[in-house]
Amino acid sequence: MANAKVYDQNRKEVGEISLADDIFQVEVRPEVLHLAVKSHLAKLRSGTVGVKTRGLVRGGGKKPWRQKGTGRARAGSSRSPLWRSGAVIHGPQARDYSFKINKQIRKLALKMAISSRFTSENMLVVNKLQFDEIKTKNFVACKDTLGLKKALIVVAEKDTNLALSARNVPGILVLDPQSINVYEILKYPQMVLDQGAVLALQERLK
C-alpha cells in the first residue's frame, strides 16, 4: 500500500495517508481509457438534428400535372427531393449516439486515470479546502500557493464557498467523488483530492 503526503492550504506538510494499490497504482492501458472517453463524449452528443423526408414534408398529395402530353418531365409530387421546398434525400435524422460499456471496464478505466495522475506525481492530497467567504481572489491565492494551473479538484463534501469562488477561475473544475469521470481526469493535467475524497473514492472503487 502506497502512502501520499498530506498538505494544508498553505502547502505545508501535515501528515500522510495510505492509498490502495488497486486504485492508485493500476497499470495504465491506453485502449481502455480511449474506450471510456469515447463513451463519455458520445453521451454528450445531442443527436437532435433532423431533416424531413418525403413522408414528413407537408403537401404534395396532388399530382402537379398529367402524366403525358404536357411536354414536361413526369412529376408525381411537388414535395419530391428534386423540387424546391421538397424533401431531403438520406438526410441526417435524430438519433442517440451513446453506447454502453461494461461496468467493470468503466470502473477499471477510472482507476487507470486516477493512477496515471498519482504515478506521474500530478496528484496532490490536502487535508481540507475551506473558505470563509465567497471570494475568487482568495481561491486564486490558494491555487497559486498549491502550484495549480489546470487542475481537477475533488472534495468529499459540497462546499458552496469553494464552488462559487472557483467557478470563474480558468482551468479549474470542482467535483465530488461521485461525479468524476475518466474524461475530466484526463482533461486536467493536475488533480487535487481532499482526505475525505480519497476515502470516498476508495469506497466507491473497491
ABEGO torsion letter per residue (X at the ends): XBBBBBBBAAGBBAEBBBBBAAAABBBBBAAAAAAAAAAAAAAABAGABBBBBAAABBEGABBABBABGAGBBBBABAABAABBGBBBBGBBBBBBABBBBBAAAAAAAAAAAAAAAAAAGABBBBABBBBABBBAAAAAAAAAAAGBABBBBBBABBBAAAAAAAAABBGBBBBBAAABBAAAAAABABBBBBAAAAAAAAAAAX
